[in-house]
Every structure is written in C-alpha cells, then in structure tokens.
Amino acid sequence: KYRGNFLNEPISVIIVDREKEVEQDELDPTYELVNWRIKINKGADAGITRGLHFTTKDNRFFIDIDAVKPQVSYGRCYIHNMEEQFFRIGTEMRTQWRE
C-alpha cells in the first residue's frame, strides 16, 4: 500500500539558482534573519515531491523541498551564517549518498 512513498534509487539534483532573502527580526530590529531560496534542476516529472530532503556529499548543506513544478523544484536553507562555498550553482545534491 505504501510502496509508492519510497524511492527505489536515490535522486541526484543540481543547484541551478539561489537567492538570498533578508528580513528584519521583529523581536530585535538590529538583527537580520537570512535564508536562502534554492532552485534545483528537477521537478515533479522526475519524481520530486514536497518534503524530500537533499544533502551535499560532505553533508554540510541540506534543503527540504517546499515547492515543486514539472521541471524544477525549490527549497530553503535557514542557516543564516552558511558559507556560500557549500552550495554554489552547479553543486550536486542527493536524497542519499552511498558509501
């Protein structure tokens, strides 16, 4: 019954765009809340669904998919001090990395 909820093989995607979003903290106006909007190169046509979790090979960066279109998907990273070198455009991410 639930077989369709599991992946047969890990899904590999590439970061194709990213956008930094900055908001002011309502509790402390001197503090900025930063998150990154990440666009990946696969969408619903490739089996991507909301909630899928992708990580880089070194496990330093991850996203959870929150929006899916037929050809692309989007996720967010809420780590405000993340170094951009860990999620450059062209970075490969997977649902699972095999050892």
Secondary structure as UniProt FT lines:
FT   HELIX           3..5
FT   STRAND          12..24
FT   TURN            29..30
FT   STRAND          32..40
FT   HELIX           44..46
FT   TURN            50..51
FT   STRAND          53..55
FT   TURN            57..58
FT   STRAND          62..68
FT   STRAND          73..77
FT   TURN            80..81
FT   HELIX           84..87
FT   TURN            89..90
FT   STRAND          92..94
//
